[in-house]
Amino acid sequence: MLTIDEARGEVRIVRADGTRAAYQMDTADAFEAVSAAWLRCGWDVKYVYSFTWLGRPVIQLPEDLLRMQELLWRERPDVVVETGVAHGGSLIFHASICALIGAGRIIGIDRDIRTPAREAIAAHPLAPRITLIEGDSAALGTIKAVRALIPPGARVLPVLDSGHTRAHVRAELDAYATLVAPGGCIVVCDGIMAALAGAPRSQPDWGWNNPLAAIDDFLAVNTDFHVEEPDFPFNEGVVRRRVTYSPRGVLRREGGA
């Protein structure tokens, strides 16, 4: 239970295990406690289903989009490989940032690219930067098609936002991490599922069947990757952590210049 006492400028928490905490409103701890409750409430009311990017629905938290923009600016990928298309908003978002940077193209993969999304993407001004592949992102044929579109030596940034089961995300990690050069990174979306078991629109097995479990499985045998919490390029406040649906979602490969 979380209580916000505006008169005293205090946030109070009673956790599931009975422990209690109280934080002053102007602290990082208070912000993190309120943010955790906000993330859960936002999930329950489908907050992320209320945004568009350049005309296409984009099912992402606004902060996650801004943080991805920071990552794209820093990484300057030649190719973004995104698994999961939905309405196409994320593809358009990534393409728009690449266009501003002046380099980069997008490969979007989904086992079922719906006709309205395909047609809208094809008609969009950023369509020349986007290639669509229909198929299971973890299938060998799909992976082969992706590889055929990537020039030798290209800097590749995979963004995994398709099937979110432990097994599927692990299969995607095994496949697309091989495209990441030393020093590069891969993004795994929606690790928040691990904290949402029991919430509306969740499944009972989400406590273990989620992207974070897949990350742990992958890292256990791929020691050249590690979880990286990206630094804030600008931060004049006391905020310490991202407010995100994708905790521990950036995996960096060792090496590079």
ABEGO torsion letter per residue (X at the ends): XBBBBAAAGBBBBBBAAGBBBBBBAABAAAAAAAAAAAAAAAAAAGAAAABBBGGBBBBBBAAAAAAAAAAAAAAGBABBBBBEAEAGAAAAAAAAAAAAAGBEBBBBBBABBBAAAAAAAAABAAAAABBBBBEBAABAAAAAAAAAABBBGBBBBBBBABBABAAAAAAAAAAAAAABBBGBBBBBBGAAAAAABGBBGBBAAAAABBAAAAAAAAAAABAABBBBBBBBABBABABABBBBABBGABBBBBEEX
